């Protein structure tokens, strides 16, 4: 029984080591700084910090990854959240949105925040 448990634990450790050789792609495209939401709208410092701290990690190309996000499989899971967040709304590309689309995205964001669906509970917990 003990040797079987040891084999399973060893297998898990080996697997965790092997998956570290498959990192996620964190590259970001070059963007124009003047199209960034904060550069366009220049909110007061308090509002800017709120948006940066609560939104920019998943909804911009200015993601500040925590140290543990380099470890697979956490890295894969986290990058998929970031990719999905950027796809839904990207503050780094704000200037590319039409006025109607930008307004709609802000309305959606307000609805999600009021429903306590954003930021994601796991994001709040992990930070």
C-alpha positions as CSV (number, residue, x, y, z in Angstrom):
1,X,0.0,0.0,0.0
2,X,2.8,2.5,0.9
3,X,4.7,1.7,-2.2
4,X,1.6,2.4,-4.3
5,X,1.0,5.8,-2.6
6,X,4.7,6.6,-3.1
7,X,4.4,5.7,-6.8
8,X,1.3,8.0,-7.2
9,X,3.0,10.9,-5.4
10,X,6.2,10.4,-7.4
11,X,4.1,10.4,-10.6
12,X,2.3,13.6,-9.7
13,X,5.6,15.3,-8.8
14,X,7.1,14.2,-12.1
15,X,4.1,15.4,-14.0
16,X,4.1,18.8,-12.3
17,X,7.8,19.2,-13.2
18,X,7.2,18.2,-16.8
19,X,4.4,20.6,-17.4
20,X,6.6,23.5,-16.4
21,X,8.2,23.1,-19.9
22,X,5.0,24.2,-21.5
23,X,4.7,27.9,-20.6
24,X,1.9,30.2,-21.7
25,X,2.4,32.9,-24.2
26,X,2.3,36.3,-22.4
27,X,3.5,38.4,-25.4
28,X,1.4,41.4,-26.1
29,X,1.0,43.4,-29.3
30,X,2.4,46.9,-29.5
31,X,-0.3,49.4,-28.9
32,X,-0.6,53.2,-29.1
33,X,-0.5,54.7,-25.7
34,X,-2.9,57.4,-26.6
35,X,-5.6,54.8,-27.2
36,X,-5.4,53.6,-23.6
37,X,-8.6,54.3,-21.6
38,X,-6.7,56.2,-18.8
39,X,-4.7,58.3,-21.3
40,X,-7.9,59.2,-23.2
41,X,-10.1,60.1,-20.3
42,X,-7.6,61.2,-17.7
43,X,-9.6,60.3,-14.6
44,X,-8.6,61.6,-11.1
45,X,-5.9,59.6,-9.3
46,X,-8.3,57.7,-7.1
47,X,-10.5,56.6,-10.0
48,X,-7.4,55.7,-12.1
49,X,-6.0,53.6,-9.3
50,X,-9.3,51.8,-8.8
51,X,-9.5,50.9,-12.5
52,X,-5.8,49.8,-12.6
53,X,-6.1,47.7,-9.4
54,X,-9.5,46.1,-10.2
55,X,-9.6,45.9,-14.0
56,X,-6.3,46.3,-15.8
57,X,-4.8,42.9,-14.9
58,X,-7.4,41.1,-17.0
59,X,-8.7,43.8,-19.2
60,X,-5.5,45.5,-20.7
61,X,-2.1,44.6,-22.0
62,X,-0.6,46.0,-18.7
63,X,-1.2,42.8,-16.7
64,X,0.8,42.6,-13.5
65,X,1.1,38.8,-13.0
66,X,1.7,37.5,-9.5
67,X,4.7,35.2,-8.9
68,X,2.6,32.0,-8.8
69,X,1.2,32.7,-12.3
70,X,4.5,31.3,-13.7
71,X,3.7,27.8,-12.4
72,X,1.8,25.4,-14.6
73,X,-1.1,24.6,-14.4
74,X,-2.0,27.8,-12.6
75,X,-0.3,29.8,-15.5
76,X,-2.6,28.1,-18.1
77,X,-5.7,28.8,-16.1
78,X,-4.8,32.4,-15.3
79,X,-3.7,33.2,-18.9
80,X,-7.1,31.9,-20.2
81,X,-8.9,34.3,-17.8
82,X,-6.7,37.2,-19.0
83,X,-7.2,36.3,-22.6
84,X,-11.0,36.1,-22.1
85,X,-11.0,39.4,-20.2
86,X,-9.1,41.2,-22.9
87,X,-11.4,39.7,-25.6
88,X,-14.4,41.1,-23.7
89,X,-13.0,44.5,-23.0
90,X,-9.5,45.8,-23.4
91,X,-8.6,49.2,-21.9
92,X,-5.4,49.3,-23.9
93,X,-7.4,49.4,-27.1
94,X,-10.1,51.7,-25.9
95,X,-9.5,54.2,-28.6
96,X,-10.3,51.6,-31.2
97,X,-13.9,51.2,-30.0
98,X,-16.7,53.3,-31.5
99,X,-18.4,55.6,-29.0
100,X,-21.4,53.4,-29.0
101,X,-19.3,50.2,-28.4
102,X,-17.3,52.0,-25.6
103,X,-20.5,53.2,-23.9
104,X,-22.0,49.7,-24.1
105,X,-18.8,48.1,-22.6
106,X,-18.9,50.6,-19.7
107,X,-22.6,49.8,-19.2
108,X,-21.9,46.1,-19.1
109,X,-19.0,46.6,-16.7
110,X,-21.3,48.6,-14.4
111,X,-23.9,45.9,-14.5
112,X,-21.3,43.2,-13.7
113,X,-19.8,45.2,-10.8
114,X,-23.2,45.9,-9.3
115,X,-24.1,42.2,-9.6
116,X,-20.7,41.5,-7.8
117,X,-19.6,39.3,-10.8
118,X,-16.6,41.6,-11.4
119,X,-13.9,41.5,-10.5
120,X,-14.1,37.7,-10.4
121,X,-14.2,36.4,-6.8
122,X,-11.1,34.3,-7.5
123,X,-9.2,37.4,-8.6
124,X,-10.2,39.2,-5.4
125,X,-9.2,36.1,-3.3
126,X,-5.9,35.7,-5.0
127,X,-4.9,39.3,-4.6
